[in-house]
Amino acid sequence: MSEEKEKKKVVALLSGGLDSQLAVRMMQEQGFDVSAVAIKTPFCDFDCGRGCGFEIRERADDLNINLKTVYLGDEYINMLKNPKHGMGAGFNPCVDCRTMMFDAAKKHMDDIGAEFIISGEVLGQRPMSQHEPALHTIEKDSDLVGKIVRPLSAGLLPETIPEKNGLIKRENLGMIKGRTRRNQLEMAKKYGIENPPNAGGGCLLTEPQFGIKAKDLFDHVETPTINDIDLLKIGRHFRLDDKTKFVVGRNKDENEMIKAIALPGDILLEAKDVVGPISILRGKNAKDHIEFASSVTLRYSDAPKDQQGIITVKKDDSSEEVSTHRAVEESYIKFRM
Ligand code: SF4
């Protein structure tokens, strides 16, 4: 039997950040065959540049490991409606989110016959999900008690099953704690990881402004769709009434995205003779707000201040023109999220 075949398998939950890369390197150094699982959600599609999923495919190649990407879509949205362990400071359900991620890693572990799961979590690094009770809760909820090894901090955590079975030794595990990255940067040097990524700050749901918009969506729509969530990521958002939202593009790219996101029944607005935003009215009472939305759309355009302007209003196959004045700030700022 070749040496490669004799290696025990482990599954790494890979985020692409430095910590999970180091966790992989530590296990490879100890002779394990590491496969990775990376998780996408509607709020983290690896493209946001925050470091959490940054260049994940390239990182997996650098580490010379297989990568399986798992997308948590509708089930993630359902979890967000009522996360068992609540939200963090934003709209971030970190404990439930990590549990779902480990569920996916567990499935892969079972599928490939791996011994245990590793992650780059560092004790005390993140307020909601990386203190010891939270780490334990996540293990319990994903039915993985004793089967998750956090190599960077494992020397400070309870003994795991692979330690008890002699597969790994405590003296080879790290004792890193807290938010400083000094130890990790030294380890990056040792393992030859060039240009280590900055610390990821969490996904969009941890951002206060985004959190407000996400909470508003979940408060007003029973089951938001991926399309609703994509719309959350762009534009200036206004809650006009319980059933109606209004979003104004901030630049050319967002205008294009708004057009692409628009669904049958949505109303699109655009200034006719001047450069300006594309806006979208979405919801049951959308048509009741056309005049107001037109004046706000004109406000964000290049239309001269004291003149009337024309807004083209399109819904499905119909189109009309509305003549309006620029809205004054007091009339719309109260609806802004
Ligand atoms: S920061 Fe976002 S992706 Fe990370 S655990 Fe929290 S909710 Fe999940």
Residues whose N, C-alpha, C, O or C-beta is under 5 A from the ligand:
A	BS01	SF4	N92 P93 C94 C97 R98 G202 C203 L205 T206
